[in-house]
Amino acid sequence: MVPLSAVAHYETGSTPLAVAHQGLFVASTISFNLKPGIALGEASRAIDRAVAELHVPASIRGNFRGTAQLFQESLANQPILIGAALLAVYIVLGVLYESYIHPITILSTLPSAGVGAVLALMLFNIEFSIIALIGVILLIGIVKKNAIMMIDVAIGTERAEGLGPREAIYRAALLRFRPIMMTTMAAMLGALPLAIALARGPNCAGRSASRSSAGSC
């Protein structure tokens, strides 16, 4: 029999009942709340700057979990999703018009719309969240639809009456002005109640509780 004191020493103390692990490593979770008016993206960047300033050892690593992790993953995938959507639109329009030029003409209206969307988000101090991405995709669809409506009429007029491209697109813009304004205003007014909603519903306490655990690292 080998006594325990020959290979180790023991003492009385306090120790946690359970040790959390993430994979094979011991992990600790630190939750944080968001101040009113502070976006999750700003909080994530502030945490990254604080960790960089601490100069923690290489053996200590941190990453986001929960809502903060989903936010970072969505930011990483957004450019790919937008690029894939534009590529799919170009292919479909190329097959529809049997041309390489007309899809580019239609898609050329999207950069100005995207700049306007970003300026609107900056003007109202709104982060580029998943909801904002859905709004940008909706905007891309509306602008593309408006361009398609005018290009269709312009191509038909140009072929039927032998008009030049400038005169054909000018006439198409005059003919399609009313339906374009009708559909655009319908989409804008349909989203207006959600955009200006300021009141809290009966479940505001539950939403506040879920927001308090917005992220962890």
C-alpha positions in Angstrom: 0.0 0.0 0.0 1.4 3.4 -1.0 0.1 6.3 1.0 -1.5 9.2 -0.9 1.0 11.7 0.7 3.8 9.9 -1.1 2.6 11.0 -4.5 0.4 14.1 -3.8 -0.6 16.5 -1.2 -4.2 17.4 -0.3 -5.9 20.2 1.6 -9.4 21.4 2.3 -10.8 24.1 0.0 -13.7 25.1 -2.2 -14.0 24.0 -5.8 -16.8 24.3 -8.4 -19.2 21.4 -8.6 -19.1 21.4 -12.4 -16.5 22.6 -14.9 -17.9 23.8 -18.2 -16.2 22.7 -21.4 -16.3 23.8 -25.0 -14.9 20.9 -27.0 -11.8 19.7 -25.1 -11.1 23.0 -23.4 -12.3 24.5 -20.1 -14.6 27.4 -20.9 -16.3 30.2 -19.1 -19.3 32.2 -20.3 -19.6 36.0 -19.8 -22.9 37.5 -20.7 -23.4 41.2 -21.4 -26.3 43.6 -21.9 -26.8 46.3 -24.5 -27.2 49.9 -23.6 -30.3 51.7 -25.1 -29.4 52.8 -28.6 -26.3 50.6 -28.9 -26.3 48.0 -31.7 -25.0 44.5 -31.3 -22.4 45.1 -33.9 -20.9 48.1 -32.0 -20.8 46.0 -28.8 -19.0 43.1 -30.6 -16.4 45.5 -32.0 -15.9 47.1 -28.5 -15.3 43.6 -27.0 -12.8 42.7 -29.7 -10.9 45.9 -29.1 -10.9 45.3 -25.3 -9.6 41.8 -25.8 -6.8 43.0 -28.2 -5.8 45.7 -25.6 -5.5 43.1 -22.8 -2.9 41.1 -24.7 -4.1 37.8 -23.3 -1.9 34.8 -23.6 -2.1 32.6 -26.7 -3.5 29.8 -24.6 -6.7 31.9 -23.9 -9.1 32.2 -26.7 -12.5 33.8 -26.9 -15.4 33.7 -29.3 -19.0 34.8 -29.3 -21.9 32.5 -28.7 -25.7 32.8 -28.9 -27.1 35.8 -30.7 -23.7 37.5 -31.1 -22.4 34.4 -32.9 -25.4 34.3 -35.2 -24.9 38.0 -35.9 -21.3 37.5 -37.0 -22.2 34.5 -39.2 -24.9 36.6 -40.9 -22.4 39.4 -41.6 -20.0 36.9 -43.1 -22.6 35.4 -45.4 -24.3 38.6 -46.5 -22.0 39.5 -49.4 -22.1 35.9 -50.7 -25.9 35.9 -50.5 -26.2 39.2 -52.3 -23.7 38.2 -55.0 -25.4 34.9 -55.6 -28.8 36.6 -55.9 -27.4 39.1 -58.5 -25.8 36.2 -60.4 -29.1 34.3 -60.5 -31.0 37.4 -61.6 -28.5 38.0 -64.4 -28.8 34.4 -65.6 -32.6 34.5 -65.6 -32.7 37.8 -67.4 -30.2 36.6 -69.9 -32.3 33.6 -70.7 -35.5 35.8 -70.8 -34.1 38.4 -73.2 -31.6 36.1 -75.0 -29.0 38.9 -74.6 -26.0 39.7 -72.6 -26.6 43.4 -72.6 -30.2 43.9 -71.5 -29.6 42.1 -68.1 -26.7 44.5 -67.4 -28.9 47.4 -68.3 -31.5 46.3 -65.8 -28.9 45.5 -63.1 -27.2 48.9 -63.6 -30.1 50.4 -61.7 -29.2 48.5 -58.5 -26.1 50.3 -57.3 -27.8 53.7 -56.9 -30.7 51.9 -55.0 -28.2 50.2 -52.7 -26.4 53.5 -52.0 -29.8 55.0 -51.1 -30.6 52.1 -48.8 -27.2 52.4 -47.0 -27.6 56.2 -46.6 -31.1 55.7 -45.2 -29.8 53.2 -42.6 -27.0 55.7 -41.7 -29.5 58.6 -41.5 -31.7 56.8 -39.0 -28.7 55.2 -37.2 -30.0 51.6 -37.9 -27.5 48.7 -38.0 -27.3 46.5 -41.1 -29.1 43.5 -39.5 -31.0 40.6 -41.0 -34.1 42.7 -41.2 -32.2 45.4 -43.1 -30.8 42.7 -45.5 -34.3 41.5 -46.2 -35.3 45.1 -46.9 -32.4 45.5 -49.3 -33.4 42.3 -51.1 -37.0 43.6 -51.3 -35.6 46.9 -52.7 -33.5 45.0 -55.3 -36.7 43.2 -56.4 -38.7 46.4 -56.7 -36.0 48.2 -58.7 -35.4 45.3 -60.9 -39.1 44.9 -61.6 -39.4 48.6 -62.5 -36.5 48.3 -64.9 -38.0 45.1 -66.5 -41.3 46.8 -67.1 -39.6 49.7 -69.0 -37.2 47.5 -70.9 -40.0 45.2 -72.1 -42.0 48.2 -73.5 -38.9 49.8 -75.0 -37.8 46.6 -76.8 -41.4 46.1 -78.2 -41.7 49.7 -79.3 -38.2 49.7 -80.9 -39.0 46.5 -82.9 -42.6 47.5 -83.8 -42.1 51.1 -84.7 -38.5 51.3 -85.6 -37.6 53.9 -83.0 -34.2 54.6 -81.6 -33.2 53.3 -78.2 -33.4 56.8 -76.6 -36.9 57.5 -77.9 -38.1 54.0 -77.1 -37.0 54.1 -73.5 -38.4 57.6 -73.1 -41.8 56.4 -74.3 -41.6 53.3 -72.1 -40.9 55.5 -69.1 -44.0 57.6 -69.8 -46.2 54.5 -70.3 -45.0 52.6 -67.2 -44.8 55.6 -64.8 -48.2 55.0 -63.2 -47.9 51.2 -62.6 -44.3 51.7 -61.3 -45.5 54.3 -58.8 -48.4 52.2 -57.8 -46.4 49.2 -56.9 -43.6 51.2 -55.3 -45.9 53.2 -53.1 -47.8 50.0 -52.2 -44.6 48.4 -51.0 -43.5 51.5 -49.1 -46.8 52.1 -47.4 -47.1 48.4 -46.5 -43.8 48.5 -44.6 -44.5 51.9 -43.1 -46.3 50.6 -39.9 -43.4 48.4 -39.1 -40.9 51.2 -39.8 -42.5 53.7 -37.4 -43.7 51.3 -34.7 -42.7 52.8 -31.4 -45.2 51.3 -28.9 -44.4 48.2 -26.8 -46.8 45.3 -26.9 -48.1 43.3 -23.9 -45.1 41.0 -24.0 -42.5 43.8 -23.6 -41.1 42.2 -20.4 -40.4 39.0 -22.2 -38.6 40.8 -25.0 -36.5 42.8 -22.6 -35.5 39.6 -20.8 -34.4 38.0 -24.1 -32.5 41.1 -25.1 -30.5 41.1 -21.8 -28.8 37.9 -23.0 -28.0 39.3 -26.4 -24.6 37.7 -26.6 -21.9 36.0 -24.7 -18.2 35.5 -25.1 
